[in-house]
C-alpha cells in the first residue's frame, strides 16, 4: 500500500532493531537476532505527509497483537513504528493514542527510535509481485484480510480515514 502513494519513492523489505549487523532472512527467522521484519519507506514529505504513512501502516497491521502478525508469530513479526525525529515520535504516539481510544484497549505497537536498517535479500523484495499466488494464499489462509476488515471495515489495507 505504501507504493501506491504519490510521493513514495521506494519501499524496501528488510530488518531493523536487532543486534546482528546485516542479517540474512534465515538468521532473522531463527528468532535470535532481535530484529523486526521491517520496511523502509523513502518518501518526499512535500508530496506525502508522515501522517499519511502512519494511516497506511495502522490500516495494515493488527495493533492489538504484539506476538506477531496474523499467522507469522514470534519476535521478528512483532509490529513496531521506528521514528527518526521528535516530530515523527509525536505523530506516531498521537495516532496510537487515538487508536487506543477507538478500540478501548492498549495498542501493543511500540514506537521506537530508528535503528540501523538492513535490506533483505533480493528474493524477499516485492514478494507480493513476484509470488502473487503464494502471497494471496497467505492473506487468505492466515486470515490477514479478514482480521483487517474486522478491525478497520472498508478502510482495511488502504489509506482509510484520518486517525
N, C-alpha and C positions, 0 to 999 in steps of 0.2 A: 504493500500500500504506500510506503514512502516514495517508491519510484514513480508513482502516479502523480505526485505533487509537482506543479510548476515551481522551479527554483531548487529542486533537489538534483544535485549533480551526480552523486553516486551513493550506492548503498552496498556495503561490503560486509559479508558474514565473517565472523571471527570470534575472538576470545578476549576477555578483559577481567581484571580483578584478581588474578591468581598470582602464584609465587614462582612459576616456571617461565623463564623467558622463551618466547617464540615456540609455544607448544604446538604439537600436532593435534588433529582431531582425535586420534587414537589415545594420546596422552590425556587429553581433557576427559575423554569418555571413561577413563579409569576412576574418575571422581576423586583424584588425589592431588590435583594441581591447584584447586581453589578457584579456577576460572569459571566465569559465567559464559555461556554461549551468548554472543552479542552481535549487534550490527552497528557499524559506524556509518552515520548519515552525514554526508558532506552537502551543505546547502548554502544558498545565498539568502541571508536574513532580510534583504531588501525585497525578496520575492515571496518568501515563505517564512512567517514568524515562528519562533520557537514554540509558542503556544499551540500552533497548528501541529507541529511534530508531536507534542505531548498528546494532543487529542487522538492522533493516529495510533500512537503507542497504546494508550489506555484502551482503545476500542479493539485492540488485537491481542490482549492478554486477559487472563483471569486474575484481577488484582486481589482476590481473596485467597489465593493459593500460593503459599511460599515454599511448597515442597517440590515444585517443578511446574510444568505447564502441560495440561491435558495428559497424554499417556507418556510423555517424557518426564521422568521422575529423577530426583536427586540434585545434588549441588550444581552441576553445570547448567541445569534447566531452570534454576530459580529466576524469577523476574527481578529486574533492578533498573533504575534510571541512573545513568552516570552523568554527572554535571561538571562543567569546566569553570563556571563563574558563579558569583553570588547571585546574579540576576537569574541564571538558569535554576539554581537551587530554590530561590524564592518562588519561581513559576511552578516548578515541579512539586514543591511542598504545598502550594496553594491548590493545585488541581487534585493532589492526593487528599487534602482536607475536604474538598468538595465531594470527592468520591466517597469518603468515609461517611459524610452526612447523607449522601444519596442512598448508600447501601445499609446504613445504620450499623456498621461494624468497622473494625480497624482494617485499613488497607495494608496488606502484607508485602508491599513492594518497597524496599529501602531506596532512598535517594542517596547515592554515594558519590564521593569525589571521583573525578575521572581517573582512570588507571591506564597504564600502557595497553594499547590495543594491538592485537596480533591478528592479521588476516588469516583465515582458514585456507586450506589447500584449494586449488582451482576447482576440483570436482564438487566442493561444498558451496561454491558461489552459484547464485541463481538456480538453486536446486529445483524450484517450482517450475522453471522454464525448461531445464534440461531433462527433468524426470517428471513430467506432468501427471502421468498415471499414478506413480508412486506417491507423489505429493497429494493428489486428490484422495487416494485411499487413506493416507494419514489423516487428512482433515475430517473425513467421514468416520473412519474406524476409531479414531481417538476422540471422537465427538467434539472436536475443536469448534466446528461451525455451530453445532447445537448449543454448546456452552456459551459461546459468544452471543448467540441470539438470545439465550436465556438472560444473560446479563444486560445486553445493550439493545435488544429489539432490532429494528430496522437499521440502526447505526452500527451493528456488529461488523467488524472487519473493515470499516471505512472511516472516513473523517468524522462523521457523526456531529451532533450538536456541540456547541461550545460547552466546556466543563467549567 
